[in-house]
C-alpha cells in the first residue's frame, strides 16, 4: 500500500500541517474546496452528540493515522476561572466546585482542536473523575456512559477562504505557484454538555485548527 501526499480533491500537499509546508495552491478552486471541508466538519460537529466521536470519524474517514482514534494531550498552564455567566449556564451555586482541563485533541500527529473544558465533578462518577485527573483520555469518551447531549450556544467561523461578496464580484486572480495562506485556527464552538436527565455537567470552548485539512489518501 502506497501513501501519496495528495489532497483528496486534487491538490498536492506535504504530510505537515496545512498552511505551513502544505502546497494548497492559492486558487479559487482550492479556497472553495477548503471552505467545503470546513463547513462539512462544522455542520457534523453542530449536529453531533459528541465532538470526540465526530473527530474520531473525521480521523478515520481521511486516514490521518494508523490508530484512527482521537487522543487528548494535556496542556499545562494556569486555570481559567469560571465566570458568573458560566456558573449560571451550569446551574451552579457560587461555592460549588468546578474542575478545569485544557487539552489538544490529536489524530496521530495532527492536532485537530484545542479545548478548554470546565466540568462539575459532583455530576460525574468517581471513575470518570479518576480518568480525567490521571489520564489523557478525551473528555467525550470518558463521559459516554452519561448518554450526553450537546447544545452549542456559539459557533464562529474564524477564517473565510472566500472574500465576502465573491459570488457577485468575481474572485481574485489565481496564483497556482503560491501556497494558500491558511491560518492556525479555522472555527470555534462553545457548547454545554447535558446528561440523560438534561442536567448540565460541562461547558467547552473548542477551537478547530488547520490540521483538519492535513490528510492523505490511499492509493
MDAnalysis code that builds the backbone (N, CA, C; Angstrom):
import MDAnalysis as mda
import numpy as np

u = mda.Universe.empty(657, n_residues=219, atom_resindex=np.repeat(np.arange(219), 3), trajectory=True)
u.add_TopologyAttr("name", ["N", "CA", "C"] * 219)
u.add_TopologyAttr("resid", np.arange(1, 220))
u.add_TopologyAttr("resname", ["UNK", "UNK", "UNK", "UNK", "UNK", "UNK", "UNK", "UNK", "UNK", "UNK", "UNK", "UNK", "UNK", "UNK", "UNK", "UNK", "UNK", "UNK", "UNK", "UNK", "UNK", "UNK", "UNK", "UNK", "UNK", "UNK", "UNK", "UNK", "UNK", "UNK", "UNK", "UNK", "UNK", "UNK", "UNK", "UNK", "UNK", "UNK", "UNK", "UNK", "UNK", "UNK", "UNK", "UNK", "UNK", "UNK", "UNK", "UNK", "UNK", "UNK", "UNK", "UNK", "UNK", "UNK", "UNK", "UNK", "UNK", "UNK", "UNK", "UNK", "UNK", "UNK", "UNK", "UNK", "UNK", "UNK", "UNK", "UNK", "UNK", "UNK", "UNK", "UNK", "UNK", "UNK", "UNK", "UNK", "UNK", "UNK", "UNK", "UNK", "UNK", "UNK", "UNK", "UNK", "UNK", "UNK", "UNK", "UNK", "UNK", "UNK", "UNK", "UNK", "UNK", "UNK", "UNK", "UNK", "UNK", "UNK", "UNK", "UNK", "UNK", "UNK", "UNK", "UNK", "UNK", "UNK", "UNK", "UNK", "UNK", "UNK", "UNK", "UNK", "UNK", "UNK", "UNK", "UNK", "UNK", "UNK", "UNK", "UNK", "UNK", "UNK", "UNK", "UNK", "UNK", "UNK", "UNK", "UNK", "UNK", "UNK", "UNK", "UNK", "UNK", "UNK", "UNK", "UNK", "UNK", "UNK", "UNK", "UNK", "UNK", "UNK", "UNK", "UNK", "UNK", "UNK", "UNK", "UNK", "UNK", "UNK", "UNK", "UNK", "UNK", "UNK", "UNK", "UNK", "UNK", "UNK", "UNK", "UNK", "UNK", "UNK", "UNK", "UNK", "UNK", "UNK", "UNK", "UNK", "UNK", "UNK", "UNK", "UNK", "UNK", "UNK", "UNK", "UNK", "UNK", "UNK", "UNK", "UNK", "UNK", "UNK", "UNK", "UNK", "UNK", "UNK", "UNK", "UNK", "UNK", "UNK", "UNK", "UNK", "UNK", "UNK", "UNK", "UNK", "UNK", "UNK", "UNK", "UNK", "UNK", "UNK", "UNK", "UNK", "UNK", "UNK", "UNK", "UNK", "UNK", "UNK", "UNK", "UNK", "UNK", "UNK", "UNK", "UNK", "UNK", "UNK", "UNK"])
u.atoms.positions = np.array([
    [0.853, -1.188, 0.000],
    [0.000, 0.000, 0.000],
    [0.888, 1.237, 0.000],
    [0.661, 2.133, -0.934],
    [1.435, 3.346, -1.010],
    [0.617, 4.507, -0.466],
    [1.331, 5.467, 0.137],
    [0.689, 6.672, 0.611],
    [1.241, 7.839, -0.186],
    [0.365, 8.586, -0.811],
    [0.778, 9.746, -1.567],
    [0.238, 10.984, -0.869],
    [1.112, 11.988, -0.747],
    [0.688, 13.232, -0.111],
    [-0.139, 14.033, -1.101],
    [-1.380, 13.574, -1.271],
    [-2.257, 14.193, -2.265],
    [-3.569, 14.557, -1.611],
    [-3.975, 15.774, -1.763],
    [-5.266, 16.199, -1.231],
    [-6.370, 15.506, -2.001],
    [-7.383, 15.077, -1.260],
    [-8.419, 14.240, -1.840],
    [-9.133, 14.881, -3.016],
    [-9.147, 16.194, -3.094],
    [-9.875, 16.831, -4.181],
    [-8.920, 17.425, -5.212],
    [-7.671, 16.960, -5.181],
    [-6.812, 17.261, -6.299],
    [-5.637, 18.165, -6.031],
    [-5.343, 18.521, -4.761],
    [-4.258, 19.447, -4.510],
    [-3.140, 18.759, -3.754],
    [-1.943, 18.810, -4.325],
    [-0.777, 18.192, -3.728],
    [-0.381, 18.936, -2.473],
    [-0.081, 18.206, -1.397],
    [0.445, 18.839, -0.195],
    [1.284, 17.850, 0.570],
    [2.125, 18.369, 1.437],
    [3.004, 17.523, 2.228],
    [2.246, 16.943, 3.388],
    [2.894, 16.066, 4.173],
    [2.241, 15.484, 5.339],
    [2.251, 16.396, 6.531],
    [2.816, 17.598, 6.423],
    [2.876, 18.526, 7.551],
    [1.583, 19.306, 7.645],
    [1.524, 20.167, 8.653],
    [0.298, 20.918, 8.897],
    [-0.034, 21.806, 7.714],
    [-1.314, 21.794, 7.342],
    [-1.757, 22.625, 6.232],
    [-1.482, 24.078, 6.554],
    [-0.986, 24.822, 5.578],
    [-0.680, 26.226, 5.802],
    [0.776, 26.459, 6.129],
    [1.500, 25.412, 6.527],
    [2.926, 25.543, 6.805],
    [3.704, 25.060, 5.587],
    [3.814, 23.748, 5.428],
    [4.514, 23.198, 4.286],
    [3.562, 22.683, 3.216],
    [2.277, 22.785, 3.488],
    [1.304, 22.256, 2.550],
    [1.300, 23.072, 1.266],
    [1.103, 22.397, 0.152],
    [1.021, 23.069, -1.136],
    [-0.431, 23.170, -1.590],
    [-1.243, 23.736, -0.710],
    [-2.581, 24.146, -1.135],
    [-2.360, 25.403, -1.952],
    [-2.527, 25.312, -3.243],
    [-2.241, 26.456, -4.095],
    [-3.307, 27.534, -3.915],
    [-2.877, 28.772, -4.052],
    [-3.769, 29.909, -3.834],
    [-4.610, 30.138, -5.090],
    [-5.627, 29.295, -5.224],
    [-6.548, 29.398, -6.354],
    [-7.976, 29.453, -5.837],
    [-8.866, 29.921, -6.675],
    [-10.276, 29.976, -6.301],
    [-10.814, 28.588, -5.980],
    [-10.452, 27.602, -6.789],
    [-10.957, 26.254, -6.570],
    [-10.455, 25.686, -5.247],
    [-9.192, 25.930, -4.929],
    [-8.651, 25.439, -3.656],
    [-9.373, 26.074, -2.476],
    [-9.637, 27.369, -2.573],
    [-10.359, 28.059, -1.497],
    [-11.783, 27.513, -1.357],
    [-12.411, 27.251, -2.485],
    [-13.765, 26.707, -2.461],
    [-13.781, 25.322, -1.827],
    [-12.799, 24.511, -2.169],
    [-12.726, 23.160, -1.604],
    [-12.405, 23.197, -0.116],
    [-11.515, 24.104, 0.286],
    [-11.209, 24.247, 1.714],
    [-12.455, 24.650, 2.482],
    [-13.209, 25.599, 1.937],
    [-14.441, 26.036, 2.593],
    [-15.430, 24.887, 2.704],
    [-15.555, 24.080, 1.663],
    [-16.475, 22.947, 1.698],
    [-16.104, 21.962, 2.803],
    [-14.825, 21.692, 2.957],
    [-14.383, 20.770, 4.004],
    [-14.622, 21.343, 5.393],
    [-14.299, 22.625, 5.558],
    [-14.503, 23.263, 6.865],
    [-15.980, 23.244, 7.240],
    [-16.831, 23.609, 6.299],
    [-18.260, 23.655, 6.602],
    [-18.837, 22.264, 6.817],
    [-18.276, 21.263, 6.149],
    [-18.736, 19.890, 6.370],
    [-18.471, 19.462, 7.804],
    [-17.232, 19.664, 8.269],
    [-16.923, 19.281, 9.648],
    [-17.691, 20.148, 10.639],
    [-17.804, 21.424, 10.337],
    [-18.547, 22.330, 11.205],
    [-19.984, 21.838, 11.389],
    [-20.629, 21.485, 10.304],
    [-22.013, 21.002, 10.372],
    [-22.102, 19.673, 11.113],
    [-21.147, 18.774, 10.858],
    [-21.149, 17.484, 11.562],
    [-21.041, 17.688, 13.069],
    [-20.178, 18.604, 13.484],
    [-19.997, 18.865, 14.913],
    [-21.240, 19.491, 15.534],
    [-21.859, 20.420, 14.824],
    [-23.052, 21.078, 15.351],
    [-24.211, 20.104, 15.512],
    [-24.241, 19.060, 14.692],
    [-25.330, 18.087, 14.758],
    [-25.015, 16.914, 15.674],
    [-23.805, 16.842, 16.200],
    [-23.353, 15.650, 16.920],
    [-23.640, 15.718, 18.411],
    [-23.695, 14.556, 19.020],
    [-23.792, 14.445, 20.474],
    [-22.423, 14.533, 21.128],
    [-21.368, 14.249, 20.372],
    [-20.017, 14.221, 20.922],
    [-19.021, 14.727, 19.896],
    [-18.258, 15.754, 20.253],
    [-17.200, 16.246, 19.362],
    [-16.103, 15.200, 19.213],
    [-15.791, 14.487, 20.279],
    [-14.734, 13.470, 20.230],
    [-15.067, 12.393, 19.211],
    [-16.284, 11.877, 19.256],
    [-16.672, 10.820, 18.329],
    [-16.732, 11.331, 16.891],
    [-17.112, 12.591, 16.719],
    [-17.134, 13.179, 15.378],
    [-15.721, 13.296, 14.822],
    [-14.774, 13.708, 15.661],
    [-13.383, 13.787, 15.221],
    [-12.791, 12.397, 15.001],
    [-13.228, 11.419, 15.781],
    [-12.831, 10.026, 15.504],
    [-13.187, 9.667, 14.063],
    [-14.406, 10.001, 13.664],
    [-14.883, 9.664, 12.323],
    [-14.103, 10.422, 11.258],
    [-13.830, 11.700, 11.507],
    [-13.049, 12.509, 10.559],
    [-11.652, 11.916, 10.393],
    [-11.044, 11.554, 11.509],
    [-9.706, 10.955, 11.500],
    [-9.703, 9.656, 10.717],
    [-10.717, 8.813, 10.924],
    [-10.793, 7.526, 10.259],
    [-11.099, 7.681, 8.769],
    [-12.084, 8.500, 8.439],
    [-12.500, 8.673, 7.048],
    [-11.363, 9.204, 6.177],
    [-10.529, 10.068, 6.756],
    [-9.462, 10.699, 5.989],
    [-8.102, 10.037, 6.207],
    [-8.110, 8.862, 6.856],
    [-6.891, 8.057, 7.002],
    [-5.720, 8.888, 7.549],
    [-5.991, 9.634, 8.619],
    [-4.986, 10.554, 9.128],
    [-3.998, 9.911, 10.085],
    [-4.303, 8.692, 10.545],
    [-3.399, 7.988, 11.454],
    [-3.733, 6.502, 11.408],
    [-2.740, 5.686, 11.703],
    [-2.987, 4.242, 11.758],
    [-3.993, 3.908, 12.851],
    [-3.861, 4.575, 13.992],
    [-4.827, 4.436, 15.079],
    [-5.812, 5.582, 14.940],
    [-6.921, 5.332, 14.273],
    [-7.866, 6.398, 13.939],
    [-8.775, 6.718, 15.117],
    [-8.173, 7.062, 16.229],
    [-8.893, 7.465, 17.425],
    [-8.282, 8.765, 17.938],
    [-9.135, 9.633, 18.416],
    [-8.669, 10.893, 18.958],
    [-8.061, 10.676, 20.337],
    [-6.909, 11.284, 20.564],
    [-6.234, 11.233, 21.856],
    [-6.092, 12.654, 22.392],
    [-6.216, 12.787, 23.697],
    [-6.096, 14.096, 24.331],
    [-4.680, 14.295, 24.854],
    [-4.120, 15.438, 24.560],
    [-2.819, 15.811, 25.094],
    [-3.026, 16.939, 26.088],
    [-2.679, 16.682, 27.346],
    [-2.891, 17.695, 28.364],
    [-2.020, 18.907, 28.086],
    [-2.579, 20.096, 28.241],
    [-1.850, 21.345, 28.072],
    [-1.739, 22.002, 29.442],
    [-0.515, 22.095, 29.924],
    [-0.303, 22.679, 31.247],
    [-0.363, 24.204, 31.165],
    [-0.769, 24.805, 32.258],
    [-0.854, 26.258, 32.307],
    [-1.834, 26.688, 33.374],
    [-1.985, 27.986, 33.550],
    [-2.904, 28.480, 34.584],
    [-4.344, 28.120, 34.269],
    [-5.112, 27.867, 35.300],
    [-6.521, 27.573, 35.114],
    [-7.292, 28.841, 34.744],
    [-8.319, 28.667, 33.936],
    [-9.194, 29.775, 33.591],
    [-10.401, 29.721, 34.526],
    [-10.571, 30.733, 35.356],
    [-11.683, 30.681, 36.313],
    [-13.028, 30.719, 35.604],
    [-13.999, 30.111, 36.259],
    [-15.357, 30.081, 35.736],
    [-16.017, 31.439, 35.992],
    [-16.620, 32.004, 34.967],
    [-17.294, 33.292, 35.122],
    [-18.668, 33.099, 35.756],
    [-19.259, 34.208, 36.176],
    [-20.609, 34.150, 36.738],
    [-21.610, 33.637, 35.701],
    [-21.429, 34.050, 34.441],
    [-22.332, 33.597, 33.378],
    [-22.202, 32.092, 33.159],
    [-20.989, 31.584, 33.247],
    [-20.792, 30.141, 33.082],
    [-21.432, 29.370, 34.229],
    [-21.281, 29.878, 35.432],
    [-21.924, 29.213, 36.579],
    [-23.443, 29.182, 36.399],
    [-23.974, 30.242, 35.870],
    [-25.413, 30.278, 35.646],
    [-25.821, 29.249, 34.603],
    [-25.025, 29.144, 33.524],
    [-25.351, 28.163, 32.490],
    [-25.265, 26.737, 33.038],
    [-24.318, 26.501, 33.947],
    [-24.144, 25.171, 34.528],
    [-25.050, 24.928, 35.734],
    [-25.847, 25.940, 36.076],
    [-26.789, 25.834, 37.218],
    [-26.030, 25.506, 38.500],
    [-25.020, 26.315, 38.764],
    [-24.163, 26.100, 39.928],
    [-24.268, 27.269, 40.898],
    [-24.173, 26.941, 42.194],
    [-24.044, 27.971, 43.201],
    [-22.638, 28.548, 43.202],
    [-22.459, 29.625, 43.953],
    [-21.171, 30.319, 43.965],
    [-20.037, 29.464, 44.501],
    [-20.342, 28.529, 45.387],
    [-19.290, 27.771, 46.056],
    [-19.156, 26.330, 45.567],
    [-19.978, 25.931, 44.625],
    [-19.887, 24.557, 44.138],
    [-18.623, 24.368, 43.311],
    [-17.854, 23.318, 43.575],
    [-16.560, 23.132, 42.900],
    [-16.700, 22.777, 41.430],
    [-15.772, 23.302, 40.653],
    [-15.686, 23.032, 39.216],
    [-14.236, 22.714, 38.898],
    [-14.015, 21.756, 38.013],
    [-12.673, 21.394, 37.562],
    [-12.433, 21.989, 36.168],
    [-11.163, 22.271, 35.889],
    [-10.777, 22.822, 34.596],
    [-9.734, 21.908, 33.954],
    [-9.899, 21.696, 32.665],
    [-8.982, 20.833, 31.921],
    [-8.781, 21.432, 30.536],
    [-7.525, 21.601, 30.134],
    [-7.228, 22.082, 28.786],
    [-6.449, 21.005, 28.051],
    [-6.909, 20.678, 26.843],
    [-6.269, 19.619, 26.061],
    [-6.168, 20.029, 24.597],
    [-5.254, 19.357, 23.915],
    [-5.212, 19.383, 22.459],
    [-5.666, 18.008, 21.996],
    [-6.638, 17.966, 21.111],
    [-7.169, 16.696, 20.626],
    [-6.461, 16.327, 19.325],
    [-5.808, 15.180, 19.352],
    [-4.919, 14.798, 18.258],
    [-5.377, 13.525, 17.573],
    [-5.220, 13.502, 16.264],
    [-5.351, 12.309, 15.437],
    [-3.947, 11.988, 14.954],
    [-3.308, 11.006, 15.572],
    [-1.907, 10.762, 15.283],
    [-1.090, 11.983, 15.658],
    [-0.359, 12.545, 14.686],
    [0.458, 13.738, 14.923],
    [-0.281, 15.031, 14.593],
    [-1.542, 14.936, 14.248],
    [-2.298, 16.099, 13.810],
    [-3.166, 16.631, 14.955],
    [-2.897, 17.838, 15.401],
    [-3.716, 18.474, 16.430],
    [-4.932, 19.098, 15.752],
    [-6.090, 18.481, 15.929],
    [-7.297, 18.927, 15.237],
    [-8.035, 20.029, 15.982],
    [-7.944, 20.030, 17.301],
    [-8.622, 21.082, 18.057],
    [-7.932, 21.304, 19.392],
    [-8.168, 22.488, 19.930],
    [-7.698, 22.855, 21.263],
    [-8.936, 23.176, 22.083],
    [-9.016, 22.608, 23.279],
    [-10.270, 22.711, 24.028],
    [-10.044, 23.094, 25.477],
    [-10.831, 24.059, 25.931],
    [-10.959, 24.373, 27.355],
    [-12.238, 23.702, 27.839],
    [-12.135, 23.042, 28.981],
    [-13.265, 22.270, 29.491],
    [-13.426, 22.535, 30.983],
    [-14.599, 23.029, 31.345],
    [-14.966, 23.177, 32.747],
    [-16.028, 22.114, 33.052],
    [-15.831, 21.322, 34.081],
    [-16.805, 20.270, 34.382],
    [-17.079, 20.203, 35.879],
    [-18.267, 19.689, 36.190],
    [-18.729, 19.605, 37.576],
    [-18.448, 18.197, 38.079],
    [-17.445, 18.001, 38.923],
    [-17.076, 16.644, 39.340],
    [-18.191, 15.916, 40.076],
    [-19.038, 16.647, 40.797],
    [-20.120, 16.004, 41.544],
    [-21.159, 15.389, 40.616],
    [-21.157, 15.771, 39.340],
    [-22.136, 15.233, 38.395],
    [-21.550, 14.126, 37.519],
    [-20.330, 13.715, 37.830],
    [-19.685, 12.593, 37.171],
    [-19.488, 11.467, 38.176],
    [-19.190, 10.284, 37.683],
    [-18.922, 9.159, 38.586],
    [-17.487, 9.253, 39.102],
    [-17.182, 8.574, 40.216],
    [-15.798, 8.555, 40.709],
    [-14.796, 8.051, 39.671],
    [-15.189, 7.057, 38.874],
    [-14.280, 6.536, 37.853],
    [-14.036, 7.573, 36.754],
    [-15.063, 8.295, 36.379],
    [-14.879, 9.343, 35.380],
    [-13.926, 10.412, 35.899],
    [-14.109, 10.816, 37.146],
    [-13.214, 11.816, 37.726],
    [-11.787, 11.308, 37.797],
    [-11.619, 10.035, 38.114],
    [-10.272, 9.461, 38.169],
    [-9.611, 9.503, 36.798],
    [-10.348, 9.113, 35.770],
    [-9.786, 9.115, 34.420],
    [-9.407, 10.520, 33.973],
    [-10.239, 11.485, 34.300],
    [-9.955, 12.861, 33.895],
    [-8.769, 13.443, 34.655],
    [-8.580, 13.009, 35.889],
    [-7.478, 13.528, 36.703],
    [-6.153, 12.848, 36.386],
    [-6.195, 11.590, 35.984],
    [-4.950, 10.811, 35.908],
    [-4.583, 10.332, 34.511],
    [-5.446, 10.529, 33.525],
    [-5.155, 10.041, 32.180],
    [-5.399, 11.155, 31.161],
    [-5.018, 10.876, 29.923],
    [-5.243, 11.808, 28.826],
    [-6.411, 11.378, 27.943],
    [-7.307, 10.570, 28.493],
    [-8.484, 10.142, 27.746],
    [-9.350, 11.351, 27.408],
    [-9.801, 11.477, 26.162],
    [-10.668, 12.610, 25.816],
    [-11.919, 12.646, 26.682],
    [-12.329, 13.848, 27.034],
    [-13.493, 14.032, 27.889],
    [-14.729, 13.358, 27.304],
    [-14.930, 13.528, 26.002],
    [-16.112, 12.950, 25.369],
    [-16.186, 11.449, 25.481],
    [-15.016, 10.784, 25.490],
    [-15.012, 9.331, 25.628],
    [-15.272, 8.927, 27.076],
    [-14.732, 9.690, 28.009],
    [-14.899, 9.379, 29.434],
    [-16.373, 9.428, 29.834],
    [-17.106, 10.422, 29.327],
    [-18.475, 10.650, 29.819],
    [-19.542, 9.942, 28.991],
    [-19.177, 9.070, 28.069],
    [-20.169, 8.379, 27.247],
    [-21.230, 7.638, 28.059],
    [-20.891, 7.036, 29.218],
    [-21.943, 6.360, 29.998],
    [-23.063, 7.292, 30.465],
    [-22.834, 8.603, 30.463],
    [-23.878, 9.552, 30.861],
    [-24.885, 9.797, 29.740],
    [-24.666, 9.182, 28.579],
    [-25.513, 9.416, 27.411],
    [-25.648, 10.924, 27.135],
    [-24.522, 11.583, 26.956],
    [-24.548, 13.053, 26.875],
    [-25.189, 13.566, 25.599],
    [-25.768, 14.738, 25.721],
    [-26.184, 15.525, 24.569],
    [-25.437, 16.851, 24.634],
    [-25.397, 17.501, 23.487],
    [-24.570, 18.691, 23.354],
    [-25.414, 19.818, 22.776],
    [-25.352, 20.982, 23.405],
    [-26.076, 22.145, 22.910],
    [-25.081, 23.275, 22.686],
    [-24.870, 23.625, 21.422],
    [-23.962, 24.709, 21.080],
    [-24.650, 26.050, 21.273],
    [-23.959, 26.995, 21.898],
    [-24.523, 28.332, 22.019],
    [-23.663, 29.373, 21.299],
    [-22.570, 28.940, 20.681],
    [-21.766, 29.853, 19.885],
    [-21.005, 29.053, 18.839],
    [-21.033, 29.536, 17.597],
    [-20.272, 28.933, 16.505],
    [-19.738, 30.064, 15.639],
    [-18.414, 30.176, 15.549],
    [-17.797, 31.307, 14.856],
    [-16.813, 30.790, 13.822],
    [-16.990, 31.209, 12.597],
    [-16.023, 30.905, 11.547],
    [-14.906, 31.937, 11.638],
    [-13.681, 31.468, 11.888],
    [-12.545, 32.364, 12.109],
    [-11.774, 32.663, 10.833],
    [-11.994, 31.882, 9.798],
    [-11.326, 32.116, 8.519],
    [-12.345, 31.985, 7.398],
    [-12.338, 32.950, 6.505],
    [-13.237, 32.939, 5.351],
    [-12.387, 32.751, 4.098],
    [-12.290, 31.541, 3.593],
    [-11.455, 31.304, 2.411],
    [-11.856, 32.149, 1.205],
    [-13.144, 32.463, 1.099],
    [-13.632, 33.301, 0.007],
    [-14.036, 34.665, 0.560],
    [-13.648, 35.704, -0.136],
    [-13.978, 37.041, 0.325],
    [-15.480, 37.278, 0.265],
    [-15.957, 38.127, 1.185],
    [-17.379, 38.449, 1.197],
    [-17.785, 39.074, -0.140],
    [-18.888, 38.611, -0.690],
    [-19.379, 39.124, -1.954],
    [-18.732, 38.513, -3.173],
    [-18.000, 37.406, -2.973],
    [-17.289, 36.796, -4.097],
    [-18.242, 36.350, -5.209],
    [-19.488, 35.983, -4.815],
    [-20.413, 35.415, -5.795],
    [-20.902, 36.453, -6.808],
    [-20.814, 37.733, -6.462],
    [-21.241, 38.773, -7.399],
    [-20.068, 39.614, -7.908],
    [-18.985, 39.651, -7.125],
    [-17.856, 40.498, -7.505],
    [-16.775, 39.735, -8.256],
    [-16.971, 38.453, -8.425],
    [-15.913, 37.666, -9.040],
    [-14.853, 37.317, -8.009],
    [-13.800, 36.662, -8.449],
    [-12.769, 36.269, -7.499],
    [-11.413, 36.815, -7.929],
    [-10.514, 36.867, -6.968],
    [-9.176, 37.373, -7.245],
    [-8.463, 36.457, -8.237],
    [-7.474, 36.990, -8.933],
    [-6.706, 36.133, -9.848],
    [-6.078, 34.952, -9.108],
    [-6.036, 33.810, -9.775],
    [-5.412, 32.631, -9.181],
    [-3.895, 32.790, -9.155],
    [-3.286, 32.185, -8.122],
    [-1.826, 32.158, -8.002],
    [-1.410, 30.711, -7.762],
    [-1.495, 29.867, -8.767],
    [-1.213, 28.441, -8.576],
    [0.221, 28.144, -8.180],
    [1.115, 29.133, -8.318],
    [2.508, 28.928, -7.929],
    [2.762, 29.302, -6.474],
    [1.724, 29.791, -5.783],
    [1.892, 30.215, -4.393],
    [1.038, 29.344, -3.468],
    [1.554, 29.057, -2.256],
    [0.744, 28.282, -1.310],
    [-0.394, 29.122, -0.742],
    [-1.481, 28.474, -0.449],
    [-2.614, 29.148, 0.175],
    [-2.283, 29.424, 1.636],
    [-2.473, 30.645, 2.065],
    [-2.172, 31.035, 3.436],
    [-3.353, 30.668, 4.330],
    [-3.223, 29.544, 5.023],
    [-4.290, 29.049, 5.905],
    [-3.906, 29.351, 7.348],
    [-4.714, 30.093, 8.085],
    [-4.356, 30.434, 9.474],
    [-4.419, 29.214, 10.385],
    [-3.877, 29.377, 11.566],
    [-3.816, 28.264, 12.521],
    [-5.207, 27.823, 12.959],
    [-6.108, 28.769, 13.197],
    [-7.434, 28.456, 13.731],
    [-8.511, 28.768, 12.706],
    [-9.431, 27.814, 12.511],
    [-10.430, 27.918, 11.449],
    [-11.830, 28.244, 11.958],
    [-12.262, 27.613, 13.038],
    [-13.568, 27.940, 13.602],
    [-13.607, 27.536, 15.074],
    [-14.559, 28.124, 15.792],
    [-14.667, 27.918, 17.246],
    [-16.095, 27.561, 17.622],
    [-16.214, 26.599, 18.539],
    [-17.511, 26.226, 19.091],
    [-17.476, 26.370, 20.609],
    [-18.576, 26.840, 21.155],
    [-18.793, 26.808, 22.605],
    [-20.101, 26.070, 22.842],
    [-20.077, 25.163, 23.815],
    [-21.238, 24.288, 23.997],
    [-21.373, 23.863, 25.451],
    [-22.584, 23.458, 25.797],
    [-22.873, 22.822, 27.075],
    [-23.142, 21.348, 26.837],
    [-22.697, 20.506, 27.776],
    [-22.977, 19.072, 27.730],
    [-23.956, 18.732, 28.840],
    [-24.961, 17.934, 28.491],
    [-26.012, 17.549, 29.432],
    [-26.041, 16.040, 29.573],
    [-26.435, 15.577, 30.761],
    [-26.617, 14.139, 30.952],
    [-28.017, 13.730, 30.511],
    [-28.356, 12.466, 30.739],
    [-29.644, 11.945, 30.263],
    [-30.834, 12.636, 30.926],
    [-30.607, 13.236, 32.108],
    [-31.668, 13.981, 32.796],
    [-31.668, 15.460, 32.427],
    [-30.906, 15.811, 31.404],
    [-30.768, 17.186, 30.930],
    [-30.229, 18.115, 32.027],
    [-29.309, 17.586, 32.784],
    [-28.593, 18.383, 33.773],
    [-27.218, 18.727, 33.181],
    [-26.869, 20.018, 33.111],
    [-25.569, 20.368, 32.527],
    [-24.425, 19.933, 33.438],
    [-23.393, 19.361, 32.836],
    [-22.247, 18.939, 33.655],
    [-20.921, 19.459, 33.117],
    [-20.946, 20.124, 31.973],
    [-19.695, 20.626, 31.417],
    [-19.964, 21.742, 30.421],
    [-19.026, 22.680, 30.378],
    [-19.004, 23.683, 29.313],
    [-17.666, 23.569, 28.601],
    [-17.687, 23.638, 27.279],
    [-16.461, 23.505, 26.494],
    [-16.318, 24.685, 25.542],
    [-15.072, 25.043, 25.303],
    [-14.716, 26.060, 24.322],
    [-13.666, 25.421, 23.422],
    [-14.040, 25.116, 22.172],
    [-13.197, 24.333, 21.269],
    [-12.809, 25.170, 20.050],
    [-11.528, 25.186, 19.741],
    [-11.044, 25.875, 18.555],
    [-10.425, 24.845, 17.622],
    [-10.934, 24.793, 16.394],
    [-10.503, 23.779, 15.424],
    [-9.421, 24.365, 14.522],
    [-8.403, 23.563, 14.269],
    [-7.195, 24.051, 13.622],
    [-7.116, 23.667, 12.151],
    [-6.143, 24.250, 11.471],
    [-5.928, 23.957, 10.049],
    [-5.516, 22.514, 9.809],
    [-5.127, 21.800, 10.857],
    [-4.739, 20.392, 10.688],
    [-5.903, 19.518, 10.261],
    [-7.138, 20.006, 10.374],
    [-8.269, 19.211, 9.881],
    [-8.172, 19.032, 8.368],
    [-7.402, 19.901, 7.697],
    [-7.212, 19.807, 6.243],
    [-5.967, 19.042, 5.870],
    [-5.292, 18.491, 6.850],
    [-3.989, 17.853, 6.619],
    [-4.151, 16.354, 6.605],
    [-4.573, 15.824, 5.463],
    [-4.738, 14.375, 5.388],
    [-4.243, 13.864, 4.059],
    [-4.011, 12.575, 4.011],
    [-3.557, 11.914, 2.783],
    [-4.612, 10.933, 2.340],
    [-4.541, 10.525, 1.094],
    [-5.426, 9.474, 0.618],
    [-4.591, 8.271, 0.234],
    [-5.227, 7.127, 0.287],
    [-4.544, 5.874, -0.051],
    [-4.703, 5.599, -1.542],
    [-3.700, 4.932, -2.083],
    [-3.765, 4.549, -3.488],
    [-3.422, 3.074, -3.621],
])
